[in-house]
């Protein structure tokens, strides 16, 4: 049989081969880990760049929204001054009050011609501001029965809404 020295050398050769195999596997795993780390870093950079682009777009959109709001506010203020309309801010937002006697004949819900001109100007002022909701409220004087005045108020609000829609404002 093989001598003790031969067995020892075979054992050492086997262990050396196993160690070389383990070192090769370790090197391969390190390379794979480095590749994955680089890939992850590239993905992180791409995600960070996308985040920066998105933040820039949001800032641009916010600035554009503020400019549109300012233009609308200035246009409404100009209308308010030109036509002696009431313009104020409250919890509902910007409130523009049009005098009922200019808008409608007593007891009627049909717009007067002068009211149409004012509404044309209001529609022009609001045209750039299609993102905001517009709430239209109709009112009456205290003459007449409550039920009739409620119906008249609703009809007046609807007349204004319909007219503004014909001038390009979103029906929503």
N, C-alpha and C positions, 0 to 999 in steps of 0.2 A: 503494500500500500504506500500511499504518499507519505513522505516524511513529515515531521512536525513543522519543519521550516517551510515546506511547500504549502501546508495547510495554513500557516500563519500568513504567508505571502498572498495566498488566494483570498483569505479573509480581508487583509489590508486592501487588496486590489478591488474586492467587491465593495468595501466601505468607501473607498476613494471614488469609485464609479457612482455610488449612491449619493455621495456628497456633491460630486460634480453635477449630477442630475438635479439635486435640490437647489444648488446655486443657479443652475440654468433656469429652473422654474421660478426662482425668486427674482432673477433678472428680468424674465419675461413678465412676471406680475408687476414689477416696478415700472417697466416700460408701458404696460397697459394702464397702470394707475396714472402715470404722467400724461399719457394720451387722453385719458378721461378727464383729468384735471384741466388740461389745456382746452378740451372741448367744452367743459363746464364754464371755464373762464370766458371763452368766446360767446357762449350763450348768455352769460351774465352781462357781458359788455353790450351785446345786441339788445337785451331786455332793457338795460339802463339807457341806451341810446333811444329806444322806442319810447321809454318813459319821458325822457327829456323832450322828444318831439311832441308827444301828446301834451305835456305841460305847456310847451310853447304855443301849440294850437289853441289850447284852452285860454291862455292869456290873451292871444289875439282875438278870439271870439268874445271874451269878456270885454276887452277894450272896444271892439266893434259894437257890442250891445250897449255899452255905456255911451258911446257916441250917438248911436241911434236914439237912445233914451233922451239924451241931451237935446238932439235936434227936434224930437217930438215935443219935448217940454218947451223949448223955445218957440216952436210953431204954435203950440196951444197958448202960450203966454201972449204971443203976438195977436192971436185971434181974440183972446180975452180982452186985451187992451182995445183992439179995433172995434169990437162989437159990444163992449161993456158986459162981458160974460163973467161969471164967477168961476175962478180957478183956485182950488185949494187941495192940499194933501191931507188925507185922514187915514184911518186904519184900512180902508178899502183900497187906497192908492190915490191916484190923481183924480179929483172930481171936478168935472166941467159942468156947470149948471147953465142951461139955456132958459131964458125967460119964457114961460108958457104962452104969454100973450103974443110974443113974436112968432112962436112956432105954430100955434093953433088958434082958430077962432073959438070963442067960448062954446063949450059943449060939443066941440067937433074933434075928430081925430085925423082929419086930412091936413097935411102940411101946407102952410102958406108958402107962396113963392119966395118970400124973403128968407124963410126958414130953410128952403132948399139951397139957397146960395150959401148960407152959413154952414149947412151940413156938407156942402161940396168942399168948403174950405177945411172943415174938420176932417173929412175923409182924406184930403190931401195931407194934412198934418199927421194923420195916423197911418198913412200908407206904408211908411218905412218901419212901422212898429207892429208888424203882424204877429209877433210872438206873445204879446200881452193880451190878456182877456179884456174885453170891454163889456161892462155891465150897463145896460140902458134901463133907466127907471122913468116911468111916466107918472105925472102927478096932475091933479086937478085942483080947482079952488074948492071951497067948502059948500058951494051951492049945490043943491040937489041931494038925492038919496045916496047913502053910502054904497049900496050895491051898484047903482048906475055909475058912480064916480070910480069905483074899482074897475068896472068894465072899460070905462073911458081911459083910465090910466094905462091899462094893459094895451088897449088899441093904439094909444099914442106911442107907447114904447115900441110896439110892433111896427108902427109906421116909420119911426126913426130907424129901427133896425133894418127894415126892408130897403129903405132909401140908401143907407150906408152900404148895404150889400151891392146894390146896383152901381155904386161908385167904387167897387173893387175891394171892399173889406171882406175878410173871411166870414162866412155866415156862422161859424162857431163862436 
